[in-house]
């Protein structure tokens, strides 16, 4: 699939795409109590998580998810596409409930490491046959605690939070540093609605099931990181936009922090009563920003940095190497295609902004990475361009290209 993008001025009003991170955690939490999920967007990653819980005995009927006979492995094999969140939450749960299952995924997921979880369960009654997909998980964890490195992914930690809620209690000891902490807080908040409470200390998390509800009803929240590509499109092309149906920004650094980052770069950017309002500035400023706790913001910051005055330095980027692509490399190469200099130096990504009139038209292959396609589309709305293999956006936001049309993007899709 190719998407041809013409020069456009983007703006208007748009409902926020639904958060796959929130949805996937709700879906796995159906192992704890029945849940009715409103506003579920069936992206590829969400569909993968549904297959995962079905393999653990959850029955899905419309919006209702329920493990009627308790969680247990009911299938021998499971394919989860490119969903790393699903994989890294699923494996901890399997190690706690016990059993044997074969897991595989697509080429983007096969390249992503699982060393931290393999090390954590060694000599603990569970065997994982390989540190890469495909693999077999077999056995049952021998106690109600785990020690795991926090540097590879916080998703394992979320997985063990859910898994120990299933068991009734448990402790997670984390060897620092801990990356993407905002997603640990998100898991904590969701589990609270299922009667399981988490105590988060510096390097230890304790969970306890206090009161199991008979039924949970939850609506999937809007997603700030996915919304940011629409906002960035307006900021780059001189427009103004409202993204509505977003949650109140939380009190820790996370994807919602993009509101303040864009403001610090020179845009009008503000949250009011469920909506994110943004308007293009006369000029944009380079910033220094650490995204270690919310690494998905890297591609969201990049388009504004590309036309900002000065050099933007983004630190906390190491985990971008093990996303759907080597995202440090694909960000640099994508910017180069548009005529923007970028480089990786001593732990940070450096982007040298230039005048938007000096950007050049580009043809970009997203390399199977949804956020690279979305990032490239922002700059292509200014210069014109083509996104190849553009179906990669279906991983998180199947409506992306139609949404861009809705807010004024000159988009032509060729299947």
N, C-alpha and C positions, 0 to 999 in steps of 0.2 A: 504493500500500500504506500502510495506517495501522496504527500500533501503539498500543494503549491500555494505559497503565501505571497500576496501582493502588499505593497505599501498601504498602510491603513492608519486611521486615527481611531483608537479604541476607547470606548467609554460606555457608561450606562449603569444598569442595575442587574445583578445576577445573584442567584442563590449559591451559597458555598457548596462545593462538592463535599460528599460525606467522607469522614475519616476512616480509612481502612484500618489504621492502628487501633482505633476505638472499637470498630466493628469486630475485628478478629479477636480481641480480648473478651468482648461480650459473647462471641460464639463459643470460645473455649470455656467460658464461665458457665455455659449451659451444662457442663459436666457436674456442677455443684448444685444447681437448682434449675427448674424449668424457667425459660425466659422467652418473652415475646418481644421481638426486636422490630422497632419502627424505623422506617427510612433506611433500610439496608440497600446499599448500592452494590450490584453484583459485578464488581471488578474481578479480574483474574485471581488476585490474591485472596479476596473474600471467598470466592468459589473454592479455592484450594483449602481454606480453613474449614469450610463446610464438609468437604470430603474427609478431612482429618478427623473431625469429631464424629462423623458417621462411622468411621472405622473404629471408633471407641465406643460405639453403642448408642449414640445420640440419634433420635428420630426427629426429622425435620418435616413439619407440616405447615406450609405457608410461612408465617412470621414466627411460629412457635418452635422452639428447640428444647428437647427433653430427653434425658437419659433415664428411661423408665426402670431399668434393672441395674442401675449403677454403672459407672464407667468400667469397661472391659474391652479388650481387643477382640473385634468380631471379624476382622479381615486379615488376610495374610500379607497383602501388598497395598501400598498407597503411593500415588503419584501426586506431587504437590506443585508442579509447574515451577515458577520462579520465586515462590513466596518464602523468603528467608525468615520472616516473622513466624509463619506457620511452622516451619521446620524447627526453629530454635525454641518455640514454646512446646511443640509436640514431643520432642525427645525427652525433656525433663519429666513430662507427665507420664510417658511410657515407663521411664525408669522407676517411678514411684508406684504405679498401679501394677506393674509387672506383666511379663509376657514376651512375645516374639513377633516382630513385624519387619518387613522389607520396605524401605523408603527410597524413592528416586524423585528426581526433578529435572528441569530443563538445563540447557548448557550454561545459562547464567548462574544457576544455583549449584551446579556441579563444581564450579570454580571457587566457591566460597568455603573458607576453612571452618572446621568444627573441632579444632584442637583443644579448645578450653573445656568443652563438655567431655571429650574423650579422656582427657587428663583427670577431670573431676571424679569420674565414676570408676576409674581404674582400681581394681581390688576392692570394689564395693558391692560385688554381687551382680553387676551388670556388665555386659560386653557390647561395645559398639565396634563393628567389624572394620570400619575405615574412618579416617578423618575427613573424607570427602564422600559425597554421594556418587553412586548408589551405596547403600549400607544396610546392615541388619542390626537392630537393637534387640537384645535378648537378656532376660533376667529381671531381677527386682532389687531395688536399693535396700541395703541392709539396715538402715536406721532412718531417723527423722531429721537428718541434717546433711548439708552438703557444703563443701568448700570449693569455690570456683574463681578463676581469674575474671576480673571485671573489665579487662582491657579489650576483649574480643567483641563482646556484644552484651548489652543489657537484656536482650530478649531471653537468654537462658535464665536470668534472674527472675523475670516475669513468669517464665514457665514453671520454675520451682515455687514461686509464690502461689500459683494456681494449684500445682501438684500437692503442696503441703496443706493447702486448704482442703483438698479432697481427703487427705489423711486425717485432718483434724487439727494438726499443729506441725511445726517444724522450724528449723533455723537455717539460714543461709549465711555463710561466712564468705566475704568477698575480699579477694586479694586485690588491692588497688594497683593502678588507677581504675576508676569506674567511669565508663563512657555512657553517653546518652541517658543520663540520670532522669531526665524529664519523663521518659517512658516507664521507668520504675514507679514514679509518682502517679502516672496515669493508671497503671495496673492497680496500685494501692487504692485509688479512688473508686475504680470500678468494683473491686472485690468487696469493698465496704457495703455496697448495695446487695451483695449476696451473703451478708452476714459474717464475712471473714475479715478480720482486722489485722493490720500490719504495723509493727513497730520498727521504724527505720532509724538505725543509729549510723555511725560513720561507716563502718565496714561490716555491719551485721544487720540482717533483717529477720525478725521473728514474726510468724503468722499463726493465727489461731481462729478456728471456726467457732464463733460465739452462738449464733442463732441462724439456723438454715431457713430461709423464707420458702413458702409454698410456691410462689410464683413471683418473678421479677419482670417488670415492664420497663423497657428502656428505649430511648430514641438515640440513634447514632448521631453524634455531634458533627458539625461542620469542621472542615480541615483547613488550618491556616496555611500550611506549606503548599498545598495544592491551590488554594485561593490566591496565593502570592503571585502565581504566574499570570493571572488575569490582571491583578493590580500592577505588576511590573509592566505589562503590555500597555496599560494606560499611561504609566509614568514615562515610558520610553517614547511613546508616540504623541505625547502632549494632551492626553485626555484626562477625564475624571471618572471615578467609578465608586459604586457602593456594592460591597459584597455582604449579603444579609444572611441571617440564621447561623451565626457563629457564637460559640460559647464565650462567656466572660473570661478574659485572659487570667491565667493563674498566677500565683505569687512566686513562681520560680522561672528560670530561663528555659524556654521551650519554643516550639514552632510559632506560638503567638508573639514571640519577641520580634518577629519580622516587622511588626507594626512600628516599633520604636527604631529599629535599624533603618527602615526606609525614611523615617522622620529625620534621623541623624544624618542621612545622606542628602537631605534638602527637599524632600517631598512633603506635601501635606498628607499626614497619615494619622488617623485617629479612630479609636473604637468608641461607639456610642450605642447603648441599648441593643446589642445583638448585631450591629452592623459595623463593618470596617469601611470608613470613608477615606478616599485617597485622591489626590490631584497632583498633576505634574508640576514640578518646580521649574524655575527659570534655568537653574543649573544644579548639578549634583556634586557632592563632595566625596572624596575617598574616605574610607574609614578603616580602622583596625578593629577586628571583631573575632572573638573566640567562639566557635560553634561546636565545641566538644560535647556539650550536653544536648545539642539538637543539630546533628550533622546534615540532616536533609535540607537545612537552610542554605547550604553552599551554592547549589544551582539557583536558588531564589535571589541571592545577593548578587550573583555574577552579572546579570544583564545591566543592572544599574551601575555597578562598578566599571563596566565596559565603557560607559559614556561619562563617568565622573571625572572631575578635575583632580589629578594626582594619582597616587598608587595605593590601591586597596590591599591590605594584608589580612588574610583569613587564616587564623590558627585553629588548632584542634581538628585538623583535616585528615589525619592518618587513616581513619576508618573509611574514608571515601575510596580507598584503594580496593576494598572488598565489598563494594556495592554491586549492583547489576552489571556495571562495568568498573574498570579502574577509573573512578570518577575524577581523580586528579588529572589523569592523562586525557580523558575525554573532554573535560572542561577546557583544558589548555588548547587542545586541538580544535575544538569548536570555536573558541574565541579567535584562534589564528585564522580560521576560515573566513571570519567576518572582518579580519584585518586588525585584530586587537592583540597586543602582546600580553602574554601571561607565562608564569614560570613557577616551579616549585623550588623553594629554597629553605633549607634548614628547619623543616617542620611547619612551614606556612606556604600558602598559595598567594602569589603576588599578581595583581592585575593592574596593568597600566592603562588608565582610561584615556580615551581620545574623543575628539569632537564627533557627534553623531553623524555629521555630514561626511565624515571621512570613513565611515563603515562601508563595507562592500557586501554585495549580494553573495550568498553562499548556498551550497548544496551540502546537507548534513545527513549522515547516516547515524541514527541514534544508538546503534550498537546494542540493541535490546534494552536500553536504559530509558525508562519512561521520563525521568526528570531531565535528562539531557535533551530529549525531544521537546519538552515543554520550555526549557531554558532557551533553546535555539529558536523556537517559534517567536519568542519575545523580540529578539533582535531582527528576525526576518520580517516582522511587521513594520520595522523601520526601513529595511533595505530591500525587501523582497528576497525570496529564497525558496528552497525545496527541502522538505524533510522526508527522507527515505526510510522504509520500514516503520512508518509512522503509527502502525497499529500497536507499537510498544506501549503507548499511553493506556491501553486497556488494562494493564497491570494494576493501575490505581484509580484511573478516572476515564472510563469509557466515553464519557460525554465531552471530553476536552475540546475536540475540534469543532463540534457543533456549538459549544458554549462560546468559543472564540468568534464564530460567525454571528452569534446573537448580540455580542457587544461591538460589532462593527468590523471584525477582521475579514479581510478578503481571502477567503479560504476555498480552495478547490481540491476535492478529494478524488484520487484516481486509484481504484482497486486493481 
